[in-house]
């Protein structure tokens, strides 16, 4: 394996671990709120139209995030695209609410990383298993 392919594979591994583990942990925390009270991040206009509580909505979000994280491990190209799109949607919701703009910017930066994972994973000859 050439040095550039080896380096690319190492970067892909780091991204795969990051974008696999973080959504799983954040998703699981939607059930416990140990890291934060996730319902605070919900856009108030979205909360107003929900037929259930913000906590129930966040638990649904948690399941989606766990699935996305697992998909990153199973298929980093598709999983990376899903996580990237999910992070963009979260950022857009936060921007629309006018709250937690710092988190919105962070999520957009993370979306770029997840998209980069997807693109790296589509390069022929670079396969990494974790």
N, C-alpha and C positions, 0 to 999 in steps of 0.2 A: 504494500500500500504506500503510495507516495505521501510525502509529508503534508502536502496541501489537502489530500483526501483524508488523511488521518486527523488533521486539525479540524476540517469541516465535520467529520464524524464526531469528534469530541464536542464541538459546539452544538451539534444536533442533539447529542446525549444530554447536555446541560439544559437545553431548551425543552427537550422531551420530559425530563424530570420536573422542571419548573412548572410547565403548563399541564402536566399530569397531576402532580401532587397538590399544587395550590388550589385548583378548582375543587378537588375532592375534599380538601380540608375546609375551604370556605363553604362548600355545599353542606358538609356535615355540621358545620357550626350554625347553619340556619336553623337547626333543630335545638341547639343548646344555648346559643347566644353567649358563649364564653368569651369570644374575641370582641364582640360588640353587639349592640342591639340593632340588628339588621333592618328592622322595620323603619328606623329613622331615615334610611337612605331611599325609601320608597317615595316617588314623586306624589305629592298630596293629591294631584288631579287624578292619578291612577288609583290611588287608595279610595277616592270618593266613588269610583264606579265599580269597585269590586263587590261581588256578592258574598264575600267572606272577609275575615279579618286580615290585617296586614301580616300577622304572624303566619297564618295559613298560606298566604301568597308566598311568603319567604320560604316556607318549607317546600312548596312546589318548585320555586327557584333553586333551592338546594338540591333537589332530586335531579334537575336539569344539569346543574353544575357537576354533580358527581358523575353523571353519565358522560358529560363532555370530557372530564378528566380521564375516565377509563378509556374513552375513545382515543384520546391522545396516545395512550400506551398501546392500544391495539392497532391503530392506523394514524400515525402522527400527521400525515398529510391532510386527511379529512378532519381529524380532531383539532389540528392547529387552525384550520379554517373556521370550524365551529366555535372554538374558544375566542378567536379573533372577532368574529361577528358578534358573539355574545357580549364581549367587552365593549365593543363600539355601541351596541344598543344600551348598555348600562350607562356609558358615558353620555350618550344623547339624552337619556332620561334625566340624568343629573343636571346636565346643562339646561334642559328645558325647565327644570324646577328652580334653577337659580341658586341651588344649595350644593354644598360639597364640591365646588368647582375644582378644588385641588385633587380630589379623588377622581373626578372626570378626566382630568389631564393625565393622571397616573394610569387610568384604565386605557386611555388612548395609546399611551406609550407601551403598555403591556400588550395591547392588540397588535401593535407592530411586531413585537417579539413573537407572538403566536403565529402571525402571518409568515414571519421569517422561518419559523419551524416548518410550516406547511410547504413553503417553497424549497427549503433544503431537503425535505423528505421526498420531494418529487424529482430530485436529481438522480439520474441513473447511476448505479454503482455505489451509492452511499446508503448502506443499510446498517442500522445500529439497533441492537436489542438491549433492553434494560431489564 
